[in-house]
Amino acid sequence: MQILIKNLINEILQDFYIFFKFWFYDFLRYIFNEYTKNFLIIEKKFSIRLNIKYFFAPLYGIKGIETYFYAIPLRIILIFISVFLHLINTFTLVLILLFWISAPFIISYLIYNGKIF
């Protein structure tokens, strides 16, 4: 009988370990990887660093006065778009992390107080 209880407790603890490992480690690692991928995609498409570096350079190497007039506003717009997308990416990450980490505690609290079940 002791072996049965010991094995049962061992199985329950393993299930809890697997759940907590998924909830607090694997999924958070997945979210940070997605955040990094989105960050790199935004940088590839709307590079802040390159637009600031070549802010006063003409577009596509065409040396003409009109390309300077097009380059500066275009680069300003690209910088604003990039900053905006980075802010949305970071804000989404923070919201997902807050929800994901607090969800088990909120659900446990609601179950304990009898609001659920």
MMTF fields as JSON, N, C-alpha, C and O atoms, coordinates in Angstrom:
{
  "mmtfVersion": "1.0.0",
  "mmtfProducer": "UNKNOWN",
  "numBonds": 467,
  "numAtoms": 468,
  "numGroups": 117,
  "numChains": 1,
  "numModels": 1,
  "chainsPerModel": [1],
  "groupsPerChain": [117],
  "chainIdList": ["A"],
  "bondAtomList": [4, 2, 8, 6, 12, 10, 16, 14, 20, 18, 24, 22, 28, 26, 32, 30, 36, 34, 40, 38, 44, 42, 48, 46, 52, 50, 56, 54, 60, 58, 64, 62, 68, 66, 72, 70, 76, 74, 80, 78, 84, 82, 88, 86, 92, 90, 96, 94, 100, 98, 104, 102, 108, 106, 112, 110, 116, 114, 120, 118, 124, 122, 128, 126, 132, 130, 136, 134, 140, 138, 144, 142, 148, 146, 152, 150, 156, 154, 160, 158, 164, 162, 168, 166, 172, 170, 176, 174, 180, 178, 184, 182, 188, 186, 192, 190, 196, 194, 200, 198, 204, 202, 208, 206, 212, 210, 216, 214, 220, 218, 224, 222, 228, 226, 232, 230, 236, 234, 240, 238, 244, 242, 248, 246, 252, 250, 256, 254, 260, 258, 264, 262, 268, 266, 272, 270, 276, 274, 280, 278, 284, 282, 288, 286, 292, 290, 296, 294, 300, 298, 304, 302, 308, 306, 312, 310, 316, 314, 320, 318, 324, 322, 328, 326, 332, 330, 336, 334, 340, 338, 344, 342, 348, 346, 352, 350, 356, 354, 360, 358, 364, 362, 368, 366, 372, 370, 376, 374, 380, 378, 384, 382, 388, 386, 392, 390, 396, 394, 400, 398, 404, 402, 408, 406, 412, 410, 416, 414, 420, 418, 424, 422, 428, 426, 432, 430, 436, 434, 440, 438, 444, 442, 448, 446, 452, 450, 456, 454, 460, 458, 464, 462],
  "bondOrderList": [1, 1, 1, 1, 1, 1, 1, 1, 1, 1, 1, 1, 1, 1, 1, 1, 1, 1, 1, 1, 1, 1, 1, 1, 1, 1, 1, 1, 1, 1, 1, 1, 1, 1, 1, 1, 1, 1, 1, 1, 1, 1, 1, 1, 1, 1, 1, 1, 1, 1, 1, 1, 1, 1, 1, 1, 1, 1, 1, 1, 1, 1, 1, 1, 1, 1, 1, 1, 1, 1, 1, 1, 1, 1, 1, 1, 1, 1, 1, 1, 1, 1, 1, 1, 1, 1, 1, 1, 1, 1, 1, 1, 1, 1, 1, 1, 1, 1, 1, 1, 1, 1, 1, 1, 1, 1, 1, 1, 1, 1, 1, 1, 1, 1, 1, 1],
  "groupList": [{"groupName": "MET", "atomNameList": ["N", "CA", "C", "O"], "elementList": ["N", "C", "C", "O"], "formalChargeList": [0, 0, 0, 0], "bondAtomList": [1, 0, 2, 1, 3, 2], "bondOrderList": [1, 1, 2], "singleLetterCode": "M", "chemCompType": "L-PEPTIDE LINKING"}, {"groupName": "GLN", "atomNameList": ["N", "CA", "C", "O"], "elementList": ["N", "C", "C", "O"], "formalChargeList": [0, 0, 0, 0], "bondAtomList": [1, 0, 2, 1, 3, 2], "bondOrderList": [1, 1, 2], "singleLetterCode": "Q", "chemCompType": "L-PEPTIDE LINKING"}, {"groupName": "ILE", "atomNameList": ["N", "CA", "C", "O"], "elementList": ["N", "C", "C", "O"], "formalChargeList": [0, 0, 0, 0], "bondAtomList": [1, 0, 2, 1, 3, 2], "bondOrderList": [1, 1, 2], "singleLetterCode": "I", "chemCompType": "L-PEPTIDE LINKING"}, {"groupName": "LEU", "atomNameList": ["N", "CA", "C", "O"], "elementList": ["N", "C", "C", "O"], "formalChargeList": [0, 0, 0, 0], "bondAtomList": [1, 0, 2, 1, 3, 2], "bondOrderList": [1, 1, 2], "singleLetterCode": "L", "chemCompType": "L-PEPTIDE LINKING"}, {"groupName": "LYS", "atomNameList": ["N", "CA", "C", "O"], "elementList": ["N", "C", "C", "O"], "formalChargeList": [0, 0, 0, 0], "bondAtomList": [1, 0, 2, 1, 3, 2], "bondOrderList": [1, 1, 2], "singleLetterCode": "K", "chemCompType": "L-PEPTIDE LINKING"}, {"groupName": "ASN", "atomNameList": ["N", "CA", "C", "O"], "elementList": ["N", "C", "C", "O"], "formalChargeList": [0, 0, 0, 0], "bondAtomList": [1, 0, 2, 1, 3, 2], "bondOrderList": [1, 1, 2], "singleLetterCode": "N", "chemCompType": "L-PEPTIDE LINKING"}, {"groupName": "GLU", "atomNameList": ["N", "CA", "C", "O"], "elementList": ["N", "C", "C", "O"], "formalChargeList": [0, 0, 0, 0], "bondAtomList": [1, 0, 2, 1, 3, 2], "bondOrderList": [1, 1, 2], "singleLetterCode": "E", "chemCompType": "L-PEPTIDE LINKING"}, {"groupName": "ASP", "atomNameList": ["N", "CA", "C", "O"], "elementList": ["N", "C", "C", "O"], "formalChargeList": [0, 0, 0, 0], "bondAtomList": [1, 0, 2, 1, 3, 2], "bondOrderList": [1, 1, 2], "singleLetterCode": "D", "chemCompType": "L-PEPTIDE LINKING"}, {"groupName": "PHE", "atomNameList": ["N", "CA", "C", "O"], "elementList": ["N", "C", "C", "O"], "formalChargeList": [0, 0, 0, 0], "bondAtomList": [1, 0, 2, 1, 3, 2], "bondOrderList": [1, 1, 2], "singleLetterCode": "F", "chemCompType": "L-PEPTIDE LINKING"}, {"groupName": "TYR", "atomNameList": ["N", "CA", "C", "O"], "elementList": ["N", "C", "C", "O"], "formalChargeList": [0, 0, 0, 0], "bondAtomList": [1, 0, 2, 1, 3, 2], "bondOrderList": [1, 1, 2], "singleLetterCode": "Y", "chemCompType": "L-PEPTIDE LINKING"}, {"groupName": "TRP", "atomNameList": ["N", "CA", "C", "O"], "elementList": ["N", "C", "C", "O"], "formalChargeList": [0, 0, 0, 0], "bondAtomList": [1, 0, 2, 1, 3, 2], "bondOrderList": [1, 1, 2], "singleLetterCode": "W", "chemCompType": "L-PEPTIDE LINKING"}, {"groupName": "ARG", "atomNameList": ["N", "CA", "C", "O"], "elementList": ["N", "C", "C", "O"], "formalChargeList": [0, 0, 0, 0], "bondAtomList": [1, 0, 2, 1, 3, 2], "bondOrderList": [1, 1, 2], "singleLetterCode": "R", "chemCompType": "L-PEPTIDE LINKING"}, {"groupName": "THR", "atomNameList": ["N", "CA", "C", "O"], "elementList": ["N", "C", "C", "O"], "formalChargeList": [0, 0, 0, 0], "bondAtomList": [1, 0, 2, 1, 3, 2], "bondOrderList": [1, 1, 2], "singleLetterCode": "T", "chemCompType": "L-PEPTIDE LINKING"}, {"groupName": "SER", "atomNameList": ["N", "CA", "C", "O"], "elementList": ["N", "C", "C", "O"], "formalChargeList": [0, 0, 0, 0], "bondAtomList": [1, 0, 2, 1, 3, 2], "bondOrderList": [1, 1, 2], "singleLetterCode": "S", "chemCompType": "L-PEPTIDE LINKING"}, {"groupName": "ALA", "atomNameList": ["N", "CA", "C", "O"], "elementList": ["N", "C", "C", "O"], "formalChargeList": [0, 0, 0, 0], "bondAtomList": [1, 0, 2, 1, 3, 2], "bondOrderList": [1, 1, 2], "singleLetterCode": "A", "chemCompType": "L-PEPTIDE LINKING"}, {"groupName": "PRO", "atomNameList": ["N", "CA", "C", "O"], "elementList": ["N", "C", "C", "O"], "formalChargeList": [0, 0, 0, 0], "bondAtomList": [1, 0, 2, 1, 3, 2], "bondOrderList": [1, 1, 2], "singleLetterCode": "P", "chemCompType": "L-PEPTIDE LINKING"}, {"groupName": "GLY", "atomNameList": ["N", "CA", "C", "O"], "elementList": ["N", "C", "C", "O"], "formalChargeList": [0, 0, 0, 0], "bondAtomList": [1, 0, 2, 1, 3, 2], "bondOrderList": [1, 1, 2], "singleLetterCode": "G", "chemCompType": "PEPTIDE LINKING"}, {"groupName": "VAL", "atomNameList": ["N", "CA", "C", "O"], "elementList": ["N", "C", "C", "O"], "formalChargeList": [0, 0, 0, 0], "bondAtomList": [1, 0, 2, 1, 3, 2], "bondOrderList": [1, 1, 2], "singleLetterCode": "V", "chemCompType": "L-PEPTIDE LINKING"}, {"groupName": "HIS", "atomNameList": ["N", "CA", "C", "O"], "elementList": ["N", "C", "C", "O"], "formalChargeList": [0, 0, 0, 0], "bondAtomList": [1, 0, 2, 1, 3, 2], "bondOrderList": [1, 1, 2], "singleLetterCode": "H", "chemCompType": "L-PEPTIDE LINKING"}],
  "groupTypeList": [0, 1, 2, 3, 2, 4, 5, 3, 2, 5, 6, 2, 3, 1, 7, 8, 9, 2, 8, 8, 4, 8, 10, 8, 9, 7, 8, 3, 11, 9, 2, 8, 5, 6, 9, 12, 4, 5, 8, 3, 2, 2, 6, 4, 4, 8, 13, 2, 11, 3, 5, 2, 4, 9, 8, 8, 14, 15, 3, 9, 16, 2, 4, 16, 2, 6, 12, 9, 8, 9, 14, 2, 15, 3, 11, 2, 2, 3, 2, 8, 2, 13, 17, 8, 3, 18, 3, 2, 5, 12, 8, 12, 3, 17, 3, 2, 3, 3, 8, 10, 2, 13, 14, 15, 8, 2, 2, 13, 9, 3, 2, 9, 5, 16, 4, 2, 8],
  "groupIdList": [1, 2, 3, 4, 5, 6, 7, 8, 9, 10, 11, 12, 13, 14, 15, 16, 17, 18, 19, 20, 21, 22, 23, 24, 25, 26, 27, 28, 29, 30, 31, 32, 33, 34, 35, 36, 37, 38, 39, 40, 41, 42, 43, 44, 45, 46, 47, 48, 49, 50, 51, 52, 53, 54, 55, 56, 57, 58, 59, 60, 61, 62, 63, 64, 65, 66, 67, 68, 69, 70, 71, 72, 73, 74, 75, 76, 77, 78, 79, 80, 81, 82, 83, 84, 85, 86, 87, 88, 89, 90, 91, 92, 93, 94, 95, 96, 97, 98, 99, 100, 101, 102, 103, 104, 105, 106, 107, 108, 109, 110, 111, 112, 113, 114, 115, 116, 117],
  "secStructList": [7, 2, 2, 2, 2, 2, 2, 2, 2, 2, 2, 2, 2, 2, 2, 2, 2, 2, 2, 2, 2, 0, 0, 0, 0, 0, 2, 2, 2, 2, 2, 2, 2, 2, 2, 2, 2, 2, 2, 2, 2, 2, 2, 2, 2, 1, 7, 2, 2, 2, 2, 2, 2, 6, 6, 6, 1, 7, 4, 4, 4, 7, 7, 1, 2, 2, 2, 2, 2, 2, 2, 2, 2, 2, 2, 2, 2, 2, 2, 2, 2, 2, 2, 2, 2, 2, 2, 2, 2, 2, 2, 2, 2, 2, 2, 2, 2, 2, 2, 2, 2, 2, 2, 2, 2, 2, 2, 2, 2, 2, 2, 2, 6, 6, 1, 7, 7],
  "xCoordList": [0.812, 0.0, 0.856, 0.501, 1.989, 2.867, 3.45, 3.583, 3.79, 4.365, 3.33, 3.678, 2.078, 1.016, 0.838, 0.73, 0.808, 0.659, 1.877, 1.752, 3.064, 4.298, 4.316, 4.685, 3.92, 3.883, 2.826, 3.042, 1.692, 0.63, 1.075, 0.854, 1.694, 2.209, 3.297, 3.356, 4.158, 5.224, 4.64, 5.132, 3.604, 2.954, 2.32, 2.431, 1.662, 1.036, 2.095, 1.923, 3.192, 4.26, 4.924, 5.303, 5.069, 5.637, 4.719, 5.186, 3.419, 2.476, 2.559, 2.538, 2.653, 2.806, 4.11, 4.139, 5.181, 6.467, 6.382, 6.86, 5.775, 5.649, 4.801, 5.13, 3.706, 2.851, 3.601, 3.583, 4.264, 4.965, 6.144, 6.446, 6.807, 7.905, 7.374, 7.971, 6.241, 5.647, 5.186, 5.483, 4.466, 3.824, 4.831, 4.694, 5.836, 6.747, 8.083, 8.849, 8.383, 9.673, 9.505, 9.951, 8.871, 8.801, 8.012, 8.456, 6.843, 6.034, 6.69, 6.651, 7.29, 7.958, 9.147, 9.405, 9.868, 10.961, 10.427, 11.027, 9.305, 8.67, 8.262, 8.491, 7.662, 7.234, 8.434, 8.373, 9.518, 10.704, 11.328, 11.85, 11.281, 11.783, 10.935, 11.47, 9.612, 8.733, 8.98, 8.98, 9.187, 9.496, 10.79, 10.861, 11.791, 13.072, 12.904, 13.474, 12.124, 11.884, 11.178, 11.55, 10.158, 9.453, 10.374, 10.315, 11.222, 12.174, 13.103, 13.353, 13.607, 14.521, 13.815, 14.41, 12.562, 11.804, 11.586, 11.74, 11.23, 11.028, 12.333, 12.344, 13.435, 14.723, 15.139, 15.77, 14.797, 15.163, 14.366, 14.906, 13.09, 12.232, 12.371, 12.392, 12.466, 12.459, 13.639, 13.431, 14.819, 15.988, 16.155, 16.353, 16.07, 16.274, 17.734, 18.03, 18.629, 20.052, 20.51, 21.22, 20.11, 20.544, 19.886, 20.519, 18.628, 17.962, 18.563, 18.641, 18.983, 19.647, 21.055, 21.508, 21.743, 23.114, 23.145, 24.01, 22.21, 22.171, 21.05, 20.43, 20.788, 19.661, 19.748, 18.746, 20.928, 21.094, 21.659, 22.019, 21.737, 22.221, 21.057, 19.921, 21.317, 20.227, 19.766, 20.494, 18.558, 18.006, 18.661, 18.872, 18.977, 19.506, 20.754, 21.056, 21.462, 22.702, 22.527, 23.504, 21.313, 21.059, 21.369, 20.741, 22.326, 22.743, 21.965, 22.332, 20.915, 20.114, 19.409, 19.162, 19.084, 18.477, 17.118, 16.745, 16.372, 15.047, 15.113, 14.208, 16.186, 16.287, 16.532, 16.125, 17.195, 17.364, 16.015, 15.743, 15.187, 13.874, 12.961, 12.081, 13.179, 12.397, 12.992, 12.26, 14.308, 14.984, 14.693, 14.382, 14.788, 14.647, 13.238, 13.121, 12.167, 10.838, 10.568, 9.931, 11.054, 10.855, 11.572, 11.015, 12.782, 13.518, 12.884, 12.89, 12.35, 11.644, 10.419, 10.164, 9.677, 8.495, 8.901, 8.245, 9.962, 10.416, 10.885, 10.648, 11.537, 11.975, 10.771, 10.75, 9.768, 8.565, 7.812, 7.33, 7.71, 7.038, 7.789, 7.172, 9.1, 9.9, 9.753, 9.589, 9.812, 9.654, 8.261, 8.113, 7.247, 5.877, 5.718, 5.098, 6.278, 6.169, 6.938, 6.487, 8.092, 8.834, 8.049, 8.037, 7.403, 6.591, 5.408, 5.096, 4.754, 3.639, 4.143, 3.499, 5.278, 5.858, 6.179, 5.878, 6.781, 7.134, 5.889, 5.812, 4.92, 3.686, 2.928, 2.387, 2.889, 2.24, 2.959, 2.318, 4.286, 5.058, 4.733, 4.515, 4.698, 4.416, 3.005, 2.812, 2.019, 0.653, 0.538, -0.109, 1.16, 1.106, 1.791, 1.274, 2.941, 3.65, 2.85, 2.766, 2.265, 1.457, 0.263, -0.03, -0.415, -1.553, -1.117, -1.72, -0.076, 0.338, 0.851, 0.565, 1.593, 2.142, 1.072, 1.081, 0.154, -0.852, -2.076, -2.83, -2.303, -3.497, -3.652, -4.752, -2.613, -2.827, -3.2, -4.0, -2.62, -2.914, -4.333, -5.024, -4.758, -6.125, -7.147, -8.15, -6.899, -7.822, -7.864, -8.938, -6.707, -6.68, -7.454, -8.188, -7.299, -8.023, -9.533, -10.304, -9.954, -11.377, -11.96, -13.09, -11.208, -11.667, -11.758, -12.728, -10.757, -10.726, -11.893, -12.456, -12.267, -13.374, -14.733, -15.746, -14.793, -16.048, -16.694, -17.867, -15.988, -16.535, -16.594, -17.443, -15.672, -15.665, -15.859, -15.197, -16.73, -17.07, -17.758, -18.139],
  "yCoordList": [-1.199, 0.0, 1.263, 2.257, 1.224, 2.39, 2.704, 3.867, 1.66, 1.857, 2.496, 3.352, 2.095, 2.665, 4.149, 4.954, 4.511, 5.926, 6.727, 7.847, 6.14, 6.824, 7.064, 8.149, 6.064, 6.221, 7.228, 8.003, 7.222, 8.172, 9.611, 10.503, 9.825, 11.164, 11.572, 12.727, 10.625, 10.895, 11.314, 12.26, 10.626, 10.973, 12.366, 13.146, 12.669, 13.989, 15.083, 16.117, 14.863, 15.865, 16.028, 17.139, 14.948, 15.061, 15.871, 16.679, 15.652, 16.437, 17.914, 18.764, 18.229, 19.632, 20.213, 21.354, 19.438, 19.91, 20.191, 21.223, 19.275, 19.461, 20.696, 21.489, 20.848, 22.024, 23.314, 24.227, 23.415, 24.646, 24.917, 26.071, 23.86, 24.05, 24.632, 25.544, 24.094, 24.656, 26.086, 26.98, 26.308, 27.602, 28.723, 29.805, 28.47, 29.546, 29.527, 30.484, 28.484, 28.458, 28.352, 29.231, 27.288, 27.038, 28.109, 28.612, 28.457, 29.456, 30.836, 31.574, 31.184, 32.487, 32.552, 33.593, 31.453, 31.414, 31.566, 32.257, 30.924, 31.049, 32.5, 33.014, 33.156, 34.549, 35.464, 36.342, 35.27, 36.103, 35.836, 36.756, 34.593, 34.298, 34.994, 35.53, 34.986, 35.684, 37.188, 37.844, 37.728, 39.155, 39.488, 40.488, 38.653, 38.877, 38.782, 39.586, 37.801, 37.677, 38.917, 39.439, 39.378, 40.59, 41.8, 42.632, 41.9, 42.999, 42.985, 44.028, 41.817, 41.72, 42.005, 42.598, 41.594, 41.884, 43.385, 43.94, 44.04, 45.492, 46.19, 47.124, 45.74, 46.361, 46.121, 46.982, 44.969, 44.684, 45.558, 46.037, 45.766, 46.525, 48.039, 48.781, 48.497, 49.942, 50.312, 50.908, 49.992, 50.139, 51.57, 52.513, 51.7, 53.008, 53.433, 54.568, 52.507, 52.822, 53.303, 54.304, 52.601, 52.997, 54.303, 55.117, 54.503, 55.746, 56.949, 58.031, 56.777, 57.892, 58.092, 59.226, 56.992, 57.088, 57.813, 58.658, 57.487, 58.093, 59.118, 59.241, 59.846, 60.772, 61.832, 62.148, 62.369, 63.431, 62.926, 63.729, 61.622, 61.058, 60.962, 60.738, 61.126, 61.023, 59.577, 58.638, 59.426, 58.084, 57.385, 57.981, 56.126, 55.252, 55.815, 55.449, 56.684, 57.229, 58.197, 58.538, 58.648, 59.596, 60.99, 61.452, 61.648, 62.967, 64.043, 64.455, 64.478, 65.557, 66.266, 65.669, 67.513, 68.294, 67.737, 67.788, 67.204, 66.688, 65.414, 65.151, 64.625, 63.422, 63.768, 63.021, 64.897, 65.332, 65.739, 65.482, 66.369, 66.78, 65.578, 65.633, 64.502, 63.287, 62.442, 61.8, 62.445, 61.55, 61.914, 61.036, 63.174, 63.572, 63.291, 62.673, 63.709, 63.359, 61.857, 61.34, 61.158, 59.72, 59.035, 58.139, 59.444, 58.846, 59.199, 58.372, 60.381, 60.748, 59.852, 59.355, 59.65, 58.78, 57.351, 56.709, 56.842, 55.482, 55.34, 54.309, 56.353, 56.309, 56.286, 55.513, 57.112, 57.118, 55.795, 55.287, 55.239, 53.939, 52.864, 52.044, 52.869, 51.877, 52.004, 51.002, 53.222, 53.436, 53.003, 52.365, 53.342, 52.961, 51.436, 50.896, 50.742, 49.284, 48.629, 47.631, 49.19, 48.669, 48.865, 47.982, 50.005, 50.24, 49.284, 48.771, 49.041, 48.087, 46.687, 45.964, 46.303, 44.993, 44.837, 43.801, 45.851, 45.802, 45.832, 45.096, 46.662, 46.749, 45.417, 44.982, 44.774, 43.474, 42.423, 41.598, 42.459, 41.529, 41.707, 40.725, 42.946, 43.212, 42.752, 42.15, 43.025, 42.587, 41.065, 40.524, 40.388, 38.927, 38.369, 37.446, 38.915, 38.422, 38.662, 37.778, 39.845, 40.121, 39.179, 38.644, 38.981, 38.069, 36.638, 35.957, 36.185, 34.792, 34.446, 33.366, 35.343, 35.06, 35.2, 34.44, 36.147, 36.36, 35.456, 35.322, 34.84, 34.022, 32.876, 32.703, 32.08, 30.995, 31.502, 30.879, 32.632, 33.17, 33.733, 33.566, 34.392, 34.937, 33.799, 33.852, 32.783, 31.653, 30.921, 30.527, 30.737, 30.1, 30.922, 30.365, 32.218, 33.099, 33.006, 32.932, 33.01, 32.91, 31.565, 31.498, 30.507, 29.182, 29.121, 28.596, 29.651, 29.623, 30.39, 29.964, 31.504, 32.318, 31.848, 32.452, 30.808, 30.265, 30.986, 30.741, 31.862, 32.581, 31.701, 31.89, 30.731, 29.749, 28.385, 28.075, 27.599, 26.266, 26.43, 25.44],
  "zCoordList": [0.0, 0.0, 0.0, -0.633, 0.714, 0.754, -0.623, -1.004, -1.354, -2.685, -3.611, -4.424, -3.499, -4.315, -4.027, -4.952, -2.752, -2.371, -2.808, -3.305, -2.618, -3.027, -4.534, -4.985, -5.311, -6.776, -7.2, -8.132, -6.525, -6.841, -6.566, -7.385, -5.425, -5.096, -6.083, -6.505, -6.45, -7.418, -8.766, -9.382, -9.23, -10.5, -10.439, -11.385, -9.33, -9.185, -9.179, -9.826, -8.451, -8.41, -9.775, -10.145, -10.522, -11.861, -12.775, -13.578, -12.647, -13.454, -13.106, -13.996, -11.81, -11.404, -11.938, -12.397, -11.88, -12.391, -13.888, -14.36, -14.628, -16.08, -16.379, -17.262, -15.635, -15.847, -15.559, -16.385, -14.402, -14.051, -14.976, -15.28, -15.423, -16.374, -17.679, -18.25, -18.148, -19.362, -19.112, -19.904, -18.026, -17.803, -17.58, -18.151, -16.755, -16.378, -17.1, -16.985, -17.831, -18.516, -20.04, -20.778, -20.5, -21.94, -22.68, -23.712, -22.151, -22.843, -22.797, -23.781, -21.662, -21.582, -22.529, -23.132, -22.662, -23.631, -25.054, -25.877, -25.338, -26.652, -26.925, -28.02, -25.936, -26.096, -26.342, -27.202, -25.599, -25.822, -27.189, -27.819, -27.652, -29.001, -30.062, -31.033, -29.881, -30.824, -30.791, -31.833, -29.609, -29.47, -30.223, -30.938, -30.058, -30.737, -32.251, -32.989, -32.72, -34.156, -34.71, -35.761, -33.99, -34.425, -34.422, -35.327, -33.409, -33.331, -34.547, -35.152, -34.898, -36.038, -37.361, -38.261, -37.491, -38.714, -38.853, -39.941, -37.756, -37.799, -38.148, -38.949, -37.549, -37.853, -39.296, -39.911, -39.839, -41.23, -42.195, -43.192, -41.901, -42.807, -42.629, -43.61, -41.37, -41.088, -40.191, -39.133, -40.564, -39.705, -39.182, -39.948, -37.866, -37.241, -37.39, -37.762, -37.094, -37.104, -38.48, -38.583, -39.525, -40.873, -41.324, -41.996, -40.959, -41.349, -40.645, -41.226, -39.412, -38.716, -39.271, -39.433, -39.561, -40.09, -41.433, -41.664, -42.312, -43.642, -43.761, -44.817, -42.694, -42.659, -43.762, -44.404, -43.973, -44.965, -46.295, -47.157, -46.467, -47.734, -48.709, -48.293, -49.977, -50.959, -51.099, -50.778, -51.58, -51.761, -52.94, -53.996, -52.746, -53.795, -54.484, -55.62, -53.811, -54.358, -55.506, -56.172, -55.758, -56.835, -56.304, -55.352, -56.915, -56.437, -57.171, -58.271, -56.562, -57.116, -55.986, -54.938, -56.178, -55.113, -54.715, -53.543, -55.685, -55.351, -54.497, -53.705, -54.66, -53.829, -52.369, -51.479, -52.113, -50.723, -50.125, -48.952, -50.934, -50.439, -50.177, -49.319, -50.921, -50.677, -49.548, -48.794, -49.44, -48.504, -47.05, -46.245, -46.712, -45.308, -44.777, -43.718, -45.45, -44.911, -44.906, -43.988, -45.934, -45.975, -44.817, -44.183, -44.544, -43.428, -42.082, -41.17, -41.942, -40.712, -40.534, -39.437, -41.591, -41.518, -41.178, -40.358, -41.786, -41.503, -40.054, -39.425, -39.533, -38.125, -37.202, -36.244, -37.464, -36.627, -36.716, -35.704, -37.905, -38.062, -37.279, -36.599, -37.373, -36.673, -35.158, -34.462, -34.652, -33.209, -32.767, -31.724, -33.545, -33.218, -33.185, -32.268, -34.184, -34.22, -33.07, -32.508, -32.724, -31.579, -30.279, -29.421, -30.136, -28.943, -28.871, -27.797, -29.986, -30.008, -29.669, -28.909, -30.222, -29.952, -28.459, -27.866, -27.859, -26.444, -25.568, -24.584, -25.907, -25.133, -25.171, -24.154, -26.332, -26.457, -25.61, -24.96, -25.622, -24.801, -23.324, -22.615, -22.855, -21.446, -21.081, -20.025, -21.936, -21.653, -21.589, -20.693, -22.531, -22.54, -21.298, -20.67, -20.942, -19.76, -18.482, -17.63, -18.344, -17.15, -17.058, -15.989, -18.163, -18.157, -17.869, -17.039, -18.549, -18.443, -17.041, -16.525, -16.436, -15.108, -14.032, -13.063, -14.176, -13.138, -13.279, -12.315, -14.418, -14.642, -13.638, -13.116, -13.336, -12.373, -10.983, -10.285, -10.584, -9.264, -9.195, -8.19, -10.251, -10.29, -10.311, -9.599, -11.115, -11.175, -9.834, -9.379, -9.199, -7.88, -6.856, -6.039, -6.894, -5.967, -6.199, -5.242, -7.453, -7.75, -7.348, -6.865, -7.542, -7.115, -5.59, -5.045, -4.911, -3.442, -2.846, -1.837, -3.442, -2.919, -3.418, -3.064, -4.216, -4.648, -5.805, -6.085, -6.492, -7.626, -8.873, -9.744, -8.942, -10.018, -9.361, -8.37, -9.885, -9.37, -8.056, -7.431]
}
